[in-house]
Amino acid sequence: MKVSKIKDWILQLSLALIIFFGFLRPYVIEAFRIPTPSMEGTMLVGDHLLVLKVEEGQQIPWTDRMRPLLHNFRGDEYGLLMPATTEPVVGEILIFKYPAGMQKDFVKRMVAVSGDTVRVSNDTLYVNGEPSSDWALCYQDEFEPSLLDIAWPDCLEELYGRIQDLAYWEIRNNCIMTEDNHLAYVVPEDHVFMMGDNRDHSSDSRVWGPLHVDLIKGEALVTYWSWVPGHSFPKFERVARLIR
């Protein structure tokens, strides 16, 4: 009787793992860990997140290498994608493949969409000429301010050749002079503009350019655990925190 119960428990566990790793993890929900302080103010190093992937339409495995002869899925050189249930919304925190090295996953906040004009002046983000005051949690470092958050894209000339993965020409070639005589960047079609909440210490679309929508993996939902091993105790007060 005892052996039978153990077999049933093993079978149930195996079935749960098959469902999670075979379906839920690739297509519905996945766990990620925050390794850098680029989202400080909202998320901390050591935070572990659950990310809802089904909303944006998760990539179908291997289709970036081999395509079926007949299909109705969307997608381009990055692979075919499952149908999305919603469109990404400005203000959402998204997990995505890093455009300059797609073996990495990044997390940032989406601040603008295709057709929007973007510039940064004196720690203030302007979208379509209007100051964005919605992100009250954004962190500004008074002691180590960054040129990216003082005057962007005006600072590109000064940063050229000094910052790794700087997509200088990709950004520069899509800049315009606005009616009020400011240099601003226009987000191209099928792309969005991503920024970290730690505005002075974030490598984001101000550096590596706009994010193609097909690289979005999903929206960050909740912090389920928070701990940097070897550094004090787990931050239990951050467990089960909804991400905004």
N, C-alpha and C positions, 0 to 999 in steps of 0.2 A: 504493500500500500504506500509506504514511504517512498519507494523507488518510483512508483507511478506519479506521485505528486511532484517529485523532482523533475521527471521527464516533462510533465505538463508545464512546470515553471520555465524550464529551458526552452520549450517550444514557444510559449507566450513571449518570452524575452527575445527570442530569435525573430519572431514575427514582428515585434515592435521595432527592432533594429532594422529589419528589412524595409518596413514602411518608412522609417525616419530617413535612413541613408539612401534608399532607393527612390523615394518620391518626395517626402517632405523637405529634406535638406536640399536636393537639387532644384526644386521647383516652388516650394511654398515658404519655408522659414529656415534661417541659418543663424549660427552664432558667430560673432566676431569679437575681437579684443582691441581696445584702443592702445596703441603703442607709443604715441607721441602727444605733446601738449597742444597741437594745432587747433583743437576744439575746446580749449580751456575756457571756462565760463559756462559751458554746457555739459561737456564730458571731460573726465579726467583720465590720465594715464592709469591703466589697470582696470578700467570699466569694461565689463563684458556685456555685449548687446545681443538682442534678438532682432533680426532683420526680416521684414516681410518682403519676400521676393516676387510673389505672384502678381502684385499690383502692376509692376513695370514690365512684366513679361520676361521671364528668365531665359537665358541662352540655352538652346538645346545642345547637349554635349556632342563634341566632335564635329559639329557642322561648320566650324571655322576652318576645318581641314578637309572635310569631304561632304559634299552636298548630295541629297537625294535627287534623282533625275526629275521627279515630279513632286511639287509641294506648293502649298498656299501660305507658307509662313513668311513673316516680314524679316528683314535683316539684310545686311550687306557683307562687307569684308570681315566683320567681326563675328559672323556666324548667324544662324537663323534663331529667331526668338519665338517663344510661346506668345499667344495673344495676351495683351495687357488688359487688366480690368479697369485701370484708371490712368489718367495722365499725371505726371509729376507736377506738384504745385509749388510756386515760389514760397520759400520759407521752410520747406521740408528738409530734413537732414537725410542724406542719401549715401549709400555705400555703392562704390563703382570701381571699375577697373581703371587703374592709373594709365592715362593715355601715353605717357612717356615710357612705360614699362608694364605691360598688361599682366605680368605675373604677380603684380602687387594689387591689393585692394586699398582704396582711400575712403575717408569719410569727410564730407564737407556739407555746408548748407547751400541749397540752390537759391540764388538771389536774383537771377534774371533769365529770360527765355529768348528764343530766336526773335530777332528784330529789335530787341531792346538796346538802348545805348547805355553804356556803363562807364563811370569814371569815379575816382576816389580823390578827395581833397580834404586835407586837414582832419584826418581820421573819420571822415564822413563819406559813406557810399551814396552816390547819386545814380538813380536808374531813371532813364528818360527825363533827365533834368531835375528830378525831384529827390530831395534828401530822404534816405531810408532810415526811419527812426523806429522801425518795428523790432529790431533785434537788440533789446535792452541788455541781453546777457553777453553781448560781445565784449571781449576783454581788450583793453588798450594798455600797453606797457608804457608808462610815463618815463621810465628810466632807459629803455632800449627801443625807441621808436624806429620804425622801418620806413624806408623811402616808399615802399609799396603802399603804405597806408597814409603817407603824407601827400603824395601827388602822383597818381597813376591814371593814364599811361604816360604822363609827361616824364616820368623817371626812367623810362626804358633805355634812353640813350646812355644815361649814367651807369645803368646796370648791365649793359651789353658786354658779354664776355666775363662777367663776374659771378653770375648765378647759374648753377647747374640746371639743365633742362629748360632754360629760358627760351620760349618759342618766339623769339624777337620778331622775325619777319611775318610769321603767321598772325601775330597780334597787330604789328605795325601796319600791315597792309589792309587791315580792316578798321582802321581808325579814321574818324572824320572830324571836321571842325563844326561845332554846333552853332546855332544861331546866336548864342550869347558868347561866342568866341572862346569856347573851351574844347580842348582835345578830348575826344571820347571814343570808346570802342563799341562797335556794333556786333552783337552776337549773331553769328551766321545761322542759316537754315539748318534744322535738325540738330542744333546744339543748345546747350544751356551753360550758364555761367555759375561756377562754384566758388565759394569763399569759406575759409575757416573762421570760427567765432573768435579765435585768438588772432586778431587781425595783424598784429606786428610780428607774429612768429608762425606764419602759415604759408606753405607752398601750395598755391591754388591756381585758379584760372588766370590770375594776374601774372603768373610765371609760365605755366605750361599751356596756356590757352584754353579755349572753350572745350567743353565735354560733349562728345557725340552721345545722343540719347540712347544709342544701342549699347553703350558701355555701362549704363545704370543697372545695378544688380537688385536694389530694393531700398525701402525706407526703414530707417532705424526706429524701432518701436519702444523698447523698454530695456533698462539696465537690470540684468538678473543677478549680477555678481560684480564686486569691485575689490581688487586686491593686487598689489604689486609684490610678488614673493620676495621675502628678504627685507621688506620695508614696512615695519610696524605690523598692524593687524588689518584684517579685512575691513572695508568701510561698509558696515552693515546698514548704515543710514542711507546708502545709495542703492540698496537692493530693492527691486520692484518699483523703480522710478520711471515714470513715463518720460519719453524724450521729446522735448519741444524746442 
